[in-house]
């Protein structure tokens, strides 16, 4: 997905909503403490005053708290009412820490691209051509053969960019948190992570709707032209956002309700039961292997498994803070001697995460 285009579109939507809503938010009541994160670690650059102002305006302290915990779910285009519209889809996974407990995040994206019926351009637009030439050094511009080849490469890329038209995009994100409060914090932080001024952001959510029967708390905003829509909600310990532009806008609310129904249909688990469903990881001995490709290979043998009915969606490793290769059940070590700290992280399709760390010393 072209996330820069999608992000820019969504920012325009928020700005339009903010301008339309008008008004201002109230100052912090005298004697009331500032809202601070309790489970989600405050990252560098977090604007705590903005967090407090937005949290206060949307009634964060009054959001419904529940004791239920559930695993997360995975979706694909089959969840849409018109899956045939999707011409491209992808899923990615990441990890976020709550009180030192690693939890999973997922992002499913899809788009509809259709072939452009118009003939592809045979030359670069004049303004684009001049901008590209301005990026060259005087010596490069003086070399006619270099300029000719340079512009030919740029024209080829430009033609490819014009081959398809983007008709719509959708972005669905899940975050599994240890409990309801942590999920609330994740959603609030996601709400403030944009370029809108704080007052404009507050006006946007003040003007937005709160869909009934969707999650324990929910928010919905859309553009004045109704071609861009975002829904955020929390169900127990799961934070969800569904955003769409173009031809997928009509899918946002129905999909959010399908996700809500699927989450509610899962069994309620205790904290211990939820943790017990995490992948199982072990790292054992240092292994030396001779391979035709790399000669003598040093690696750490590891074993990864999931409870019945689950699948691994992400396995990552790092050695001394640097990303490492996992091959044939082994974490490959860099060359050289010394101490190596190996971190292995696995995520299941329920967004349950296990992370283990172990030290190894190579002396030969």
C-alpha positions as CSV (number, residue, x, y, z in Angstrom):
1,X,0.0,0.0,0.0
2,X,1.2,3.6,-0.7
3,X,1.0,4.6,2.9
4,X,2.2,8.1,2.3
5,X,-0.8,8.8,0.0
6,X,-3.2,7.2,2.5
7,X,-1.7,9.1,5.5
8,X,-1.9,12.4,3.6
9,X,-5.5,11.7,2.7
10,X,-6.5,10.9,6.2
11,X,-4.8,14.0,7.6
12,X,-6.8,16.1,5.2
13,X,-9.9,14.3,6.5
14,X,-9.1,15.1,10.1
15,X,-8.3,18.7,9.2
16,X,-11.6,19.2,7.4
17,X,-13.5,17.7,10.4
18,X,-11.6,19.8,12.8
19,X,-12.4,23.0,10.9
20,X,-16.0,22.1,10.6
21,X,-16.5,21.3,14.2
22,X,-15.2,24.5,15.7
23,X,-15.1,25.1,19.5
24,X,-12.4,24.7,22.0
25,X,-11.5,22.3,24.8
26,X,-11.7,23.2,28.5
27,X,-8.6,23.8,30.6
28,X,-7.5,21.2,33.1
29,X,-9.7,21.3,36.2
30,X,-8.0,22.7,39.2
31,X,-6.5,20.0,41.4
32,X,-7.0,17.2,39.0
33,X,-3.8,15.2,38.2
34,X,-2.5,15.0,34.7
35,X,-3.3,11.9,32.8
36,X,-0.3,9.6,32.5
37,X,0.3,6.2,31.0
38,X,0.3,3.3,33.4
39,X,1.0,0.2,31.3
40,X,2.3,1.5,28.0
41,X,5.8,2.9,28.3
42,X,6.1,6.6,27.4
43,X,8.2,6.7,24.3
44,X,10.7,9.5,23.5
45,X,8.9,12.5,22.1
46,X,5.5,11.6,23.6
47,X,3.7,14.9,24.2
48,X,2.2,14.3,27.7
49,X,0.3,17.6,27.7
50,X,-1.4,16.6,24.4
51,X,-2.1,13.1,25.7
52,X,-3.7,14.7,28.8
53,X,-5.7,17.3,26.8
54,X,-7.1,14.8,24.3
55,X,-7.7,12.1,27.0
56,X,-9.6,14.6,29.1
57,X,-11.7,15.8,26.1
58,X,-12.8,12.3,25.1
59,X,-13.5,11.2,28.7
60,X,-10.7,8.7,29.0
61,X,-11.0,8.3,32.7
62,X,-14.7,7.3,32.2
63,X,-14.2,4.7,29.5
64,X,-15.8,1.4,30.5
65,X,-13.4,-1.0,32.3
66,X,-13.9,-4.7,31.9
67,X,-12.2,-7.7,33.5
68,X,-12.5,-9.9,30.4
69,X,-9.4,-10.9,28.3
70,X,-9.5,-12.4,24.9
71,X,-7.0,-13.4,22.3
72,X,-6.9,-11.5,19.0
73,X,-8.0,-12.6,15.5
74,X,-6.6,-12.4,12.0
75,X,-8.6,-11.2,9.0
76,X,-8.2,-11.2,5.2
77,X,-10.2,-10.0,2.2
78,X,-12.8,-12.7,2.7
79,X,-14.2,-10.7,5.6
80,X,-15.3,-7.9,3.2
81,X,-18.7,-7.9,1.6
82,X,-17.0,-7.3,-1.8
83,X,-13.7,-9.2,-1.6
84,X,-13.5,-9.2,-5.4
85,X,-12.6,-5.5,-5.3
86,X,-9.2,-6.3,-3.6
87,X,-6.3,-6.5,-6.1
88,X,-3.6,-6.3,-3.4
89,X,-3.4,-7.2,0.2
90,X,-0.6,-7.6,2.9
91,X,-0.3,-8.4,6.6
92,X,2.5,-7.3,8.9
93,X,3.2,-7.9,12.6
94,X,5.1,-6.0,15.3
95,X,5.5,-6.1,19.1
96,X,4.7,-3.6,21.8
97,X,5.6,-3.8,25.5
98,X,3.1,-3.2,28.3
99,X,4.7,-3.2,31.8
100,X,7.5,-5.3,30.3
101,X,5.1,-7.9,28.8
102,X,5.5,-8.2,25.0
103,X,2.2,-8.2,23.1
104,X,1.4,-8.4,19.4
105,X,0.2,-5.9,16.9
106,X,-0.9,-6.6,13.4
107,X,-1.7,-4.5,10.3
108,X,-3.7,-5.8,7.4
109,X,-3.9,-3.6,4.3
110,X,-5.6,-3.9,1.0
111,X,-6.1,-1.8,-2.1
112,X,-7.9,-1.8,-5.4
113,X,-5.8,-0.8,-8.4
114,X,-7.2,-0.8,-11.9
115,X,-5.4,-0.4,-15.1
116,X,-5.4,3.1,-16.5
117,X,-7.4,3.2,-19.8
118,X,-5.5,6.2,-21.0
119,X,-2.3,5.9,-23.0
120,X,0.8,6.0,-20.9
121,X,2.8,9.3,-21.2
122,X,5.6,9.3,-23.8
123,X,7.6,12.0,-22.0
124,X,8.0,13.5,-18.5
125,X,5.9,16.5,-17.6
126,X,8.0,19.7,-18.1
127,X,7.9,20.7,-14.5
128,X,9.0,17.2,-13.3
129,X,11.7,17.1,-15.9
130,X,13.1,20.4,-14.8
131,X,13.0,19.4,-11.2
132,X,14.9,16.2,-11.9
133,X,17.6,18.0,-13.9
134,X,18.0,20.5,-11.1
135,X,19.1,17.6,-8.9
136,X,22.1,16.9,-11.1
137,X,25.5,18.5,-10.7
138,X,26.7,20.9,-13.4
139,X,29.2,18.2,-14.6
140,X,26.4,15.7,-15.0
141,X,24.1,18.1,-16.8
142,X,26.9,18.9,-19.2
143,X,27.1,15.2,-20.2
144,X,24.4,14.7,-22.8
145,X,24.6,10.9,-22.8
146,X,24.3,10.8,-19.1
147,X,21.3,13.1,-19.1
148,X,19.6,11.1,-21.8
149,X,20.0,7.8,-19.9
150,X,19.0,9.4,-16.6
151,X,15.8,10.9,-18.0
152,X,15.0,7.6,-19.8
153,X,15.2,5.8,-16.4
154,X,13.0,8.4,-14.8
155,X,10.4,8.2,-17.6
156,X,10.2,4.5,-17.2
157,X,9.5,4.8,-13.5
158,X,7.0,7.6,-14.2
159,X,5.2,5.4,-16.8
160,X,5.0,2.5,-14.3
161,X,3.5,4.9,-11.7
162,X,0.8,5.9,-14.2
163,X,-0.1,2.3,-15.3
164,X,-2.6,1.8,-12.5
165,X,-5.2,4.0,-10.8
166,X,-5.8,3.7,-7.1
167,X,-9.5,3.4,-6.4
168,X,-9.5,2.6,-2.7
169,X,-7.5,1.5,0.3
170,X,-8.2,-0.1,3.7
171,X,-6.1,-0.4,6.8
172,X,-7.0,-2.6,9.8
173,X,-4.9,-2.7,12.9
174,X,-5.2,-4.9,16.0
175,X,-3.2,-4.6,19.3
176,X,-3.5,-7.3,22.0
177,X,-3.0,-5.8,25.4
178,X,-2.7,-7.5,28.8
179,X,-5.9,-5.9,30.1
180,X,-8.6,-3.3,29.3
181,X,-6.7,-0.3,30.7
182,X,-3.7,-1.1,28.6
183,X,-5.8,-1.4,25.5
184,X,-7.4,2.0,26.3
185,X,-3.9,3.6,26.6
186,X,-2.9,2.1,23.2
187,X,-5.9,3.5,21.5
188,X,-5.5,7.0,23.1
189,X,-1.8,7.1,22.0
190,X,-2.8,6.1,18.5
191,X,-5.4,8.9,18.5
192,X,-2.8,11.6,19.1
193,X,-0.1,10.3,16.7
194,X,-0.8,12.7,13.8
195,X,0.2,16.2,12.7
196,X,-3.0,17.9,13.7
197,X,-2.8,20.7,16.3
198,X,-4.2,19.5,19.7
199,X,-7.2,21.7,19.5
200,X,-8.0,20.5,16.0
201,X,-7.7,16.9,17.0
202,X,-10.0,17.4,19.9
203,X,-12.6,19.1,17.7
204,X,-12.3,16.2,15.3
205,X,-13.2,13.6,17.9
206,X,-15.8,15.9,19.4
207,X,-17.5,16.1,16.0
208,X,-17.2,12.4,15.4
209,X,-19.7,9.7,16.2
210,X,-19.6,6.9,18.8
211,X,-21.1,3.9,17.1
212,X,-23.6,2.2,19.4
213,X,-23.0,-1.4,20.3
214,X,-19.4,-1.4,19.0
215,X,-16.8,-2.2,21.6
216,X,-16.6,-0.9,25.2
217,X,-15.6,2.5,23.7
218,X,-15.6,3.6,20.1
219,X,-15.1,6.6,17.9
220,X,-15.9,7.2,14.2
221,X,-14.8,10.1,12.0
222,X,-15.3,10.7,8.3
223,X,-14.6,13.3,5.6
224,X,-17.2,15.8,4.6
225,X,-17.2,14.1,1.2
226,X,-17.8,10.8,2.9
227,X,-15.0,9.1,0.9
228,X,-12.7,8.6,3.9
229,X,-13.7,7.0,7.2
230,X,-11.9,5.8,10.4
231,X,-13.3,3.8,13.3
232,X,-11.4,3.0,16.5
233,X,-12.7,0.8,19.3
234,X,-11.6,-1.3,22.2
235,X,-13.2,-4.6,23.1
236,X,-11.9,-5.7,26.5
237,X,-8.1,-6.0,26.0
238,X,-8.1,-5.6,22.2
239,X,-7.6,-2.3,20.5
240,X,-8.8,-2.1,16.9
241,X,-8.8,0.5,14.1
242,X,-10.4,0.3,10.7
243,X,-9.7,3.0,8.2
244,X,-10.7,3.1,4.5
245,X,-10.6,5.5,1.6
246,X,-12.4,5.4,-1.8
247,X,-14.3,2.3,-2.8
248,X,-13.8,0.6,0.6
249,X,-15.4,3.3,2.7
250,X,-18.7,1.4,2.8
251,X,-16.9,-1.6,4.3
252,X,-15.6,0.2,7.4
253,X,-18.6,0.0,9.8
254,X,-19.8,-3.5,8.7
255,X,-16.2,-4.9,9.0
256,X,-15.8,-3.2,12.5
257,X,-19.0,-5.0,13.6
258,X,-17.8,-8.3,12.2
259,X,-14.6,-8.0,14.1
260,X,-16.5,-7.0,17.3
261,X,-18.7,-10.1,16.9
262,X,-15.7,-12.4,16.4
263,X,-14.0,-11.0,19.5
264,X,-17.1,-11.3,21.6
265,X,-17.4,-14.9,20.4
266,X,-14.0,-15.9,21.8
267,X,-13.8,-17.3,25.3
268,X,-13.0,-14.9,28.1
269,X,-9.6,-15.8,29.6
270,X,-7.8,-15.1,32.9
271,X,-4.4,-13.4,32.7
272,X,-2.7,-16.7,33.3
273,X,-4.8,-18.5,30.7
274,X,-4.0,-15.9,28.1
275,X,-0.2,-16.1,28.9
276,X,-0.4,-19.9,28.7
277,X,-1.5,-19.7,25.1
278,X,1.8,-18.0,24.0
279,X,4.3,-19.7,21.7
280,X,6.9,-21.9,23.4
281,X,10.5,-21.0,22.8
282,X,13.8,-22.6,23.7
283,X,17.4,-21.8,22.8
284,X,19.9,-24.5,23.5
285,X,23.5,-25.1,22.4
286,X,26.0,-23.4,20.1
287,X,26.2,-25.2,16.9
288,X,29.1,-25.3,14.4
289,X,28.2,-26.3,10.9
290,X,30.3,-26.5,7.7
291,X,28.3,-25.4,4.7
292,X,29.3,-25.0,1.0
293,X,27.9,-21.5,0.9
294,X,29.3,-19.9,4.1
295,X,32.1,-22.3,5.3
296,X,32.0,-22.6,9.0
297,X,28.7,-21.3,10.4
298,X,28.1,-20.6,14.0
299,X,24.5,-20.6,15.1
300,X,22.2,-21.2,18.1
301,X,19.8,-24.1,17.9
302,X,16.2,-23.0,18.8
303,X,12.8,-24.7,19.0
304,X,9.5,-22.9,18.5
305,X,6.0,-24.2,18.8
306,X,2.4,-23.0,19.4
307,X,-0.6,-24.6,21.2
308,X,-3.0,-26.6,19.0
309,X,-5.1,-24.5,16.7
310,X,-2.6,-21.6,16.5
311,X,-0.1,-20.6,13.9
312,X,3.2,-18.7,14.0
313,X,2.9,-15.4,12.0
314,X,6.3,-13.9,13.0
315,X,9.6,-15.1,14.3
316,X,12.4,-12.6,14.8
317,X,15.9,-12.7,16.3
318,X,18.6,-10.3,17.2
319,X,22.2,-10.7,18.2
320,X,23.7,-7.9,20.3
321,X,20.9,-5.6,19.3
322,X,21.2,-6.2,15.6
323,X,18.7,-8.2,13.4
324,X,19.8,-11.8,12.9
325,X,19.0,-14.5,10.4
326,X,17.0,-17.5,11.4
327,X,17.6,-20.5,9.2
328,X,16.5,-24.1,9.6
329,X,15.7,-23.6,13.3
330,X,18.9,-21.8,14.1
331,X,19.8,-18.2,14.9
332,X,22.9,-17.4,12.9
333,X,25.7,-15.6,14.8
334,X,28.1,-13.0,13.3
335,X,31.7,-13.9,12.8
336,X,34.2,-13.4,15.6
337,X,34.7,-14.3,19.2
338,X,33.2,-12.9,22.4
339,X,29.9,-12.6,24.2
340,X,26.6,-12.6,22.2
341,X,23.2,-11.7,23.6
342,X,20.6,-13.5,21.5
343,X,16.9,-12.4,21.7
344,X,14.3,-14.6,20.1
345,X,10.7,-13.3,19.6
346,X,7.7,-15.3,18.3
347,X,4.2,-14.1,17.6
348,X,1.1,-16.3,17.0
349,X,-1.9,-15.5,14.9
350,X,-3.7,-14.7,18.2
351,X,-1.1,-11.9,18.7
352,X,0.3,-13.7,21.7
353,X,4.1,-13.1,22.0
354,X,6.9,-14.9,23.7
355,X,10.4,-13.3,24.0
356,X,13.5,-15.0,25.5
357,X,17.0,-13.7,25.9
358,X,20.1,-15.8,26.4
359,X,23.9,-15.1,26.5
360,X,26.4,-17.2,24.6
361,X,30.2,-17.0,24.5
362,X,32.3,-17.9,21.6
363,X,35.9,-18.6,22.4
364,X,37.2,-20.1,19.2
